[in-house]
Amino acid sequence: MEVLSILLFISFLIGVNWYITKNYANDRGKLIKASLVVILVATPLIYIITMITLGVFSGDGIAGAVGGFGFGFITFINGLIYFIKGFFFQKKV
């Protein structure tokens, strides 16, 4: 079960990264807004869903919390990278 959750999480990150770079990479404001959506909306959802799923299937609340925190932290860092990239992005003339 843990391997499946890791594969689903990696495919989620690949999908989010692909969507953001395809649609919002050329506009500074849209890139910042997309990164804030990832930070403020996706991170808590990933944390809660992973925490509940791993906690129920493994039978241990601590394992679910640690797994959820890890996946949420990785998602937060991913959004933070896009935020910094959008903040320092300059349009080419």
Secondary structure, 3 states (H helix, E strand, C coil): CHHHHHHHHHHHHHHHHHHHHHHHCCCHHHHHHHHHHHHHHHHHHHHHHHHHHHHHHHCCHHHHHHHHHHHHHHHHHHHHHHHHHHHCCCCCC
